[in-house]
Amino acid sequence: MPSISRDEVAHLAKLARLAVSEDELDLFAGQLDVILQSVASVGDIATADIPPTSHAVPLTNVFREDVVRPSLGQQQALSGAPEAEDGRFRVPRILGEEA
C-alpha cells in the first residue's frame, strides 16, 4: 500500500518551490496518499488479454513530406517583438536567474 510521509511532501514542495505550512503538510500527505493508492490500483486490473497501445485510436499518415516553403526572415519575425537583441527575441529574466 503506497504511503507518503510528511518529509516527502516537504521535499516535493521544496522542489516545486511551494511555501507549505505544517498543517498543509499533513493535509497534502493524506491527499497524495489517496492519489498514489488510486494509481496503484490500476496495476490490479487484468490486462493479459489487452494488447499494449500508444494511442486510443489508430493513427495513419501522421507524417507529411518535409518540403522547404517560404517563411519569415529574421528581421520580419523580430519586427513584431516588443524587444530584440542581437537578432533574437529579448524576454525578461525569470526566477531570479543570474546573468
C-alpha positions in Angstrom: 0.0 0.0 0.0 1.6 3.3 -1.0 2.2 5.8 1.6 3.8 9.2 1.5 5.4 10.9 4.6 5.3 14.5 5.7 9.1 14.7 4.9 8.5 13.5 1.4 5.7 16.1 0.9 8.0 18.8 2.3 10.7 17.6 -0.1 8.3 17.7 -3.1 7.1 21.2 -2.0 10.7 22.4 -1.9 11.4 21.0 -5.3 8.3 22.8 -6.7 9.3 26.0 -4.8 6.0 26.0 -2.9 5.6 27.5 0.5 3.7 24.9 2.6 2.6 25.3 6.2 2.8 22.5 8.8 -0.9 22.0 8.6 -0.8 21.8 4.8 1.9 19.1 5.0 -0.5 16.8 6.9 -3.4 17.6 4.5 -1.3 17.1 1.3 0.3 13.9 2.7 -3.2 12.4 3.1 -4.4 13.7 -0.3 -1.3 12.4 -2.1 -1.6 9.1 -0.4 -5.1 8.7 -1.8 -3.8 9.6 -5.3 -1.0 7.1 -5.0 -3.3 4.3 -3.9 -5.6 5.1 -6.8 -2.8 4.9 -9.3 -1.5 1.7 -7.7 -5.0 0.1 -8.1 -4.6 0.4 -11.9 -1.9 -2.3 -11.7 -4.5 -4.7 -10.2 -6.6 -4.7 -13.4 -6.3 -7.9 -15.5 -4.6 -6.8 -18.7 -3.2 -10.1 -20.0 -5.6 -10.1 -23.0 -5.3 -6.4 -23.8 -2.5 -5.5 -26.3 -0.3 -2.5 -25.4 -1.2 0.7 -27.3 0.3 4.1 -27.6 -2.9 5.8 -28.8 -6.6 5.2 -28.1 -7.3 5.3 -31.8 -5.1 4.0 -34.7 -3.0 6.7 -36.4 -2.2 6.6 -40.1 -0.4 9.1 -42.3 0.7 11.3 -39.4 3.8 12.4 -41.3 3.9 14.9 -44.2 6.7 15.5 -46.7 9.4 17.7 -45.4 9.2 20.5 -48.0 11.0 23.8 -47.9 8.5 26.6 -48.0 8.9 30.4 -47.8 8.9 31.7 -44.3 9.6 34.9 -42.3 13.1 36.3 -42.4 14.8 37.2 -39.2 14.0 40.9 -39.5 10.4 40.2 -40.3 10.0 37.8 -37.3 11.6 40.3 -34.9 9.6 43.3 -36.3 6.6 42.5 -34.1 8.7 41.8 -31.0 8.4 44.2 -28.1 12.2 44.0 -27.7 15.0 42.3 -29.7 18.7 42.0 -29.0 21.5 40.5 -31.2 19.0 39.2 -33.7 16.9 37.4 -31.0 13.8 38.0 -29.0 14.6 39.7 -25.7 12.5 38.4 -22.8 12.5 39.2 -19.1 14.6 37.1 -16.8 12.6 34.7 -14.7 13.0 33.1 -11.3 15.8 35.4 -10.3 18.4 33.7 -12.6 21.8 35.2 -12.7 23.0 36.7 -15.9 
